[in-house]
Amino acid sequence: MTEEYRGYSIETLTPYNMKHIRPIGKGSVHLDLRGSFTNVKEARLVIDKFLEEKGEKDGKASKSG
């Protein structure tokens, strides 16, 4: 099973139904996104956290209010 989420692919690759994050297209996945996850929800949370931190470090994240 493969699911796309925010520019990444969440795939089931092992016989134990562990989930892995892969980039869509060329390239490799960042070190923070490597590893195995027990379900899709956990993988989505890690992607969200990574993208949030990445945006803040680049100064692209803007907060209004």
N, CA, C and O atoms as a GROMACS GRO file, in nm:
protein
  260
    1MET      N    1   0.084  -0.117   0.000
    1MET     CA    2   0.000   0.000   0.000
    1MET      C    3   0.090   0.124   0.000
    1MET      O    4   0.188   0.131   0.074
    2THR      N    5   0.055   0.219  -0.081
    2THR     CA    6   0.129   0.344  -0.090
    2THR      C    7   0.034   0.461  -0.080
    2THR      O    8  -0.074   0.460  -0.141
    3GLU      N    9   0.073   0.561  -0.003
    3GLU     CA   10  -0.009   0.681   0.014
    3GLU      C   11   0.080   0.803  -0.001
    3GLU      O   12   0.190   0.806   0.053
    4GLU      N   13   0.032   0.904  -0.075
    4GLU     CA   14   0.106   1.029  -0.089
    4GLU      C   15   0.060   1.127   0.018
    4GLU      O   16  -0.059   1.138   0.047
    5TYR      N   17   0.158   1.198   0.077
    5TYR     CA   18   0.125   1.296   0.180
    5TYR      C   19   0.229   1.407   0.177
    5TYR      O   20   0.346   1.382   0.206
    6ARG      N   21   0.189   1.527   0.143
    6ARG     CA   22   0.270   1.648   0.147
    6ARG      C   23   0.406   1.632   0.078
    6ARG      O   24   0.508   1.676   0.131
    7GLY      N   25   0.406   1.570  -0.038
    7GLY     CA   26   0.528   1.556  -0.115
    7GLY      C   27   0.610   1.433  -0.085
    7GLY      O   28   0.720   1.417  -0.139
    8TYR      N   29   0.559   1.346  -0.001
    8TYR     CA   30   0.628   1.222   0.033
    8TYR      C   31   0.534   1.103   0.012
    8TYR      O   32   0.412   1.118   0.010
    9SER      N   33   0.593   0.988  -0.004
    9SER     CA   34   0.518   0.864  -0.020
    9SER      C   35   0.536   0.781   0.106
    9SER      O   36   0.649   0.759   0.152
   10ILE      N   37   0.426   0.734   0.163
   10ILE     CA   38   0.431   0.646   0.280
   10ILE      C   39   0.400   0.506   0.229
   10ILE      O   40   0.289   0.478   0.183
   11GLU      N   41   0.500   0.417   0.239
   11GLU     CA   42   0.488   0.284   0.180
   11GLU      C   43   0.498   0.175   0.287
   11GLU      O   44   0.565   0.191   0.389
   12THR      N   45   0.429   0.065   0.261
   12THR     CA   46   0.441  -0.054   0.345
   12THR      C   47   0.538  -0.146   0.274
   12THR      O   48   0.508  -0.198   0.166
   13LEU      N   49   0.656  -0.168   0.334
   13LEU     CA   50   0.761  -0.244   0.266
   13LEU      C   51   0.798  -0.374   0.332
   13LEU      O   52   0.857  -0.460   0.267
   14THR      N   53   0.768  -0.393   0.456
   14THR     CA   54   0.813  -0.512   0.527
   14THR      C   55   0.697  -0.606   0.554
   14THR      O   56   0.581  -0.565   0.548
   15PRO      N   57   0.725  -0.730   0.583
   15PRO     CA   58   0.617  -0.824   0.613
   15PRO      C   59   0.547  -0.796   0.745
   15PRO      O   60   0.444  -0.857   0.775
   16TYR      N   61   0.601  -0.704   0.825
   16TYR     CA   62   0.540  -0.671   0.953
   16TYR      C   63   0.453  -0.547   0.946
   16TYR      O   64   0.414  -0.492   1.049
   17ASN      N   65   0.421  -0.502   0.824
   17ASN     CA   66   0.336  -0.386   0.800
   17ASN      C   67   0.392  -0.256   0.856
   17ASN      O   68   0.317  -0.166   0.891
   18MET      N   69   0.524  -0.247   0.863
   18MET     CA   70   0.587  -0.123   0.906
   18MET      C   71   0.586  -0.025   0.788
   18MET      O   72   0.598  -0.066   0.673
   19LYS      N   73   0.570   0.103   0.819
   19LYS     CA   74   0.562   0.206   0.717
   19LYS      C   75   0.696   0.277   0.703
   19LYS      O   76   0.768   0.296   0.801
   20HIS      N   77   0.730   0.316   0.581
   20HIS     CA   78   0.853   0.387   0.551
   20HIS      C   79   0.820   0.509   0.467
   20HIS      O   80   0.730   0.504   0.383
   21ILE      N   81   0.891   0.618   0.489
   21ILE     CA   82   0.870   0.742   0.414
   21ILE      C   83   0.972   0.747   0.302
   21ILE      O   84   1.092   0.728   0.324
   22ARG      N   85   0.925   0.774   0.181
   22ARG     CA   86   1.010   0.786   0.064
   22ARG      C   87   0.977   0.918  -0.006
   22ARG      O   88   0.863   0.964   0.000
   23PRO      N   89   1.075   0.978  -0.072
   23PRO     CA   90   1.046   1.100  -0.148
   23PRO      C   91   0.973   1.066  -0.277
   23PRO      O   92   0.991   0.957  -0.332
   24ILE      N   93   0.892   1.157  -0.323
   24ILE     CA   94   0.828   1.140  -0.453
   24ILE      C   95   0.924   1.200  -0.555
   24ILE      O   96   0.961   1.317  -0.545
   25GLY      N   97   0.963   1.122  -0.652
   25GLY     CA   98   1.060   1.168  -0.751
   25GLY      C   99   1.201   1.130  -0.710
   25GLY      O  100   1.222   1.032  -0.638
   26LYS      N  101   1.298   1.208  -0.758
   26LYS     CA  102   1.439   1.179  -0.732
   26LYS      C  103   1.480   1.228  -0.594
   26LYS      O  104   1.413   1.310  -0.532
   27GLY      N  105   1.591   1.174  -0.548
   27GLY     CA  106   1.649   1.220  -0.422
   27GLY      C  107   1.634   1.118  -0.312
   27GLY      O  108   1.576   1.011  -0.328
   28SER      N  109   1.689   1.156  -0.198
   28SER     CA  110   1.678   1.070  -0.081
   28SER      C  111   1.600   1.143   0.027
   28SER      O  112   1.585   1.265   0.024
   29VAL      N  113   1.553   1.067   0.121
   29VAL     CA  114   1.473   1.124   0.229
   29VAL      C  115   1.568   1.180   0.335
   29VAL      O  116   1.675   1.124   0.358
   30HIS      N  117   1.530   1.287   0.399
   30HIS     CA  118   1.611   1.351   0.504
   30HIS      C  119   1.628   1.255   0.621
   30HIS      O  120   1.544   1.169   0.645
   31LEU      N  121   1.737   1.271   0.695
   31LEU     CA  122   1.766   1.182   0.808
   31LEU      C  123   1.654   1.181   0.912
   31LEU      O  124   1.628   1.077   0.973
   32ASP      N  125   1.587   1.295   0.932
   32ASP     CA  126   1.478   1.302   1.029
   32ASP      C  127   1.357   1.217   0.990
   32ASP      O  128   1.274   1.185   1.075
   33LEU      N  129   1.346   1.181   0.862
   33LEU     CA  130   1.230   1.106   0.814
   33LEU      C  131   1.260   0.957   0.793
   33LEU      O  132   1.172   0.882   0.752
   34ARG      N  133   1.382   0.916   0.820
   34ARG     CA  134   1.419   0.776   0.800
   34ARG      C  135   1.374   0.691   0.917
   34ARG      O  136   1.364   0.738   1.030
   35GLY      N  137   1.348   0.566   0.888
   35GLY     CA  138   1.310   0.472   0.994
   35GLY      C  139   1.180   0.402   0.960
   35GLY      O  140   1.126   0.417   0.850
   36SER      N  141   1.131   0.327   1.055
   36SER     CA  142   1.007   0.252   1.039
   36SER      C  143   0.902   0.306   1.135
   36SER      O  144   0.934   0.346   1.247
   37PHE      N  145   0.779   0.308   1.089
   37PHE     CA  146   0.668   0.358   1.169
   37PHE      C  147   0.561   0.251   1.176
   37PHE      O  148   0.541   0.176   1.080
   38THR      N  149   0.491   0.244   1.288
   38THR     CA  150   0.392   0.137   1.307
   38THR      C  151   0.263   0.164   1.232
   38THR      O  152   0.190   0.070   1.200
   39ASN      N  153   0.233   0.290   1.203
   39ASN     CA  154   0.112   0.319   1.127
   39ASN      C  155   0.129   0.448   1.048
   39ASN      O  156   0.225   0.522   1.068
   40VAL      N  157   0.036   0.475   0.959
   40VAL     CA  158   0.042   0.591   0.871
   40VAL      C  159   0.031   0.720   0.952
   40VAL      O  160   0.094   0.820   0.917
   41LYS      N  161  -0.048   0.720   1.057
   41LYS     CA  162  -0.066   0.840   1.138
   41LYS      C  163   0.067   0.889   1.196
   41LYS      O  164   0.095   1.009   1.195
   42GLU      N  165   0.148   0.797   1.248
   42GLU     CA  166   0.278   0.834   1.302
   42GLU      C  167   0.368   0.892   1.194
   42GLU      O  168   0.438   0.991   1.217
   43ALA      N  169   0.368   0.832   1.076
   43ALA     CA  170   0.449   0.881   0.966
   43ALA      C  171   0.405   1.022   0.925
   43ALA      O  172   0.489   1.108   0.899
   44ARG      N  173   0.275   1.047   0.920
   44ARG     CA  174   0.224   1.180   0.887
   44ARG      C  175   0.268   1.284   0.990
   44ARG      O  176   0.307   1.395   0.954
   45LEU      N  177   0.264   1.248   1.118
   45LEU     CA  178   0.305   1.340   1.224
   45LEU      C  179   0.453   1.379   1.209
   45LEU      O  180   0.490   1.495   1.228
   46VAL      N  181   0.537   1.281   1.176
   46VAL     CA  182   0.680   1.308   1.158
   46VAL      C  183   0.702   1.400   1.037
   46VAL      O  184   0.783   1.492   1.043
   47ILE      N  185   0.630   1.376   0.929
   47ILE     CA  186   0.640   1.462   0.811
   47ILE      C  187   0.596   1.604   0.845
   47ILE      O  188   0.664   1.700   0.808
   48ASP      N  189   0.483   1.617   0.914
   48ASP     CA  190   0.434   1.750   0.953
   48ASP      C  191   0.535   1.824   1.039
   48ASP      O  192   0.563   1.942   1.016
   49LYS      N  193   0.591   1.756   1.138
   49LYS     CA  194   0.688   1.817   1.227
   49LYS      C  195   0.813   1.860   1.150
   49LYS      O  196   0.866   1.969   1.171
   50PHE      N  197   0.861   1.774   1.061
   50PHE     CA  198   0.979   1.805   0.982
   50PHE      C  199   0.955   1.926   0.894
   50PHE      O  200   1.039   2.016   0.889
   51LEU      N  201   0.844   1.931   0.824
   51LEU     CA  202   0.816   2.043   0.734
   51LEU      C  203   0.796   2.172   0.812
   51LEU      O  204   0.835   2.279   0.764
   52GLU      N  205   0.738   2.165   0.930
   52GLU     CA  206   0.719   2.283   1.014
   52GLU      C  207   0.855   2.338   1.057
   52GLU      O  208   0.879   2.459   1.048
   53GLU      N  209   0.943   2.252   1.105
   53GLU     CA  210   1.075   2.295   1.149
   53GLU      C  211   1.158   2.346   1.032
   53GLU      O  212   1.230   2.445   1.046
   54LYS      N  213   1.148   2.281   0.919
   54LYS     CA  214   1.222   2.321   0.799
   54LYS      C  215   1.179   2.461   0.756
   54LYS      O  216   1.263   2.543   0.720
   55GLY      N  217   1.050   2.489   0.759
   55GLY     CA  218   0.999   2.620   0.722
   55GLY      C  219   1.046   2.728   0.816
   55GLY      O  220   1.080   2.838   0.773
   56GLU      N  221   1.049   2.698   0.945
   56GLU     CA  222   1.093   2.796   1.044
   56GLU      C  223   1.241   2.824   1.031
   56GLU      O  224   1.284   2.939   1.046
   57LYS      N  225   1.322   2.722   1.002
   57LYS     CA  226   1.466   2.741   0.988
   57LYS      C  227   1.498   2.825   0.865
   57LYS      O  228   1.593   2.904   0.866
   58ASP      N  229   1.419   2.808   0.759
   58ASP     CA  230   1.443   2.884   0.636
   58ASP      C  231   1.384   3.025   0.643
   58ASP      O  232   1.408   3.107   0.555
   59GLY      N  233   1.308   3.053   0.747
   59GLY     CA  234   1.245   3.183   0.759
   59GLY      C  235   1.123   3.198   0.670
   59GLY      O  236   1.076   3.310   0.649
   60LYS      N  237   1.072   3.090   0.618
   60LYS     CA  238   0.958   3.095   0.527
   60LYS      C  239   0.824   3.084   0.602
   60LYS      O  240   0.720   3.121   0.548
   61ALA      N  241   0.828   3.033   0.721
   61ALA     CA  242   0.703   3.018   0.796
   61ALA      C  243   0.660   3.154   0.849
   61ALA      O  244   0.739   3.228   0.909
   62SER      N  245   0.535   3.186   0.826
   62SER     CA  246   0.485   3.314   0.875
   62SER      C  247   0.365   3.289   0.963
   62SER      O  248   0.277   3.210   0.931
   63LYS      N  249   0.364   3.356   1.076
   63LYS     CA  250   0.254   3.342   1.170
   63LYS      C  251   0.184   3.476   1.180
   63LYS      O  252   0.248   3.579   1.205
   64SER      N  253   0.055   3.476   1.162
   64SER     CA  254  -0.020   3.601   1.174
   64SER      C  255  -0.092   3.604   1.307
   64SER      O  256  -0.142   3.502   1.355
   65GLY      N  257  -0.097   3.722   1.365
   65GLY     CA  258  -0.172   3.736   1.490
   65GLY      C  259  -0.089   3.760   1.602
   65GLY      O  260  -0.138   3.774   1.714
   0.00000   0.00000   0.00000
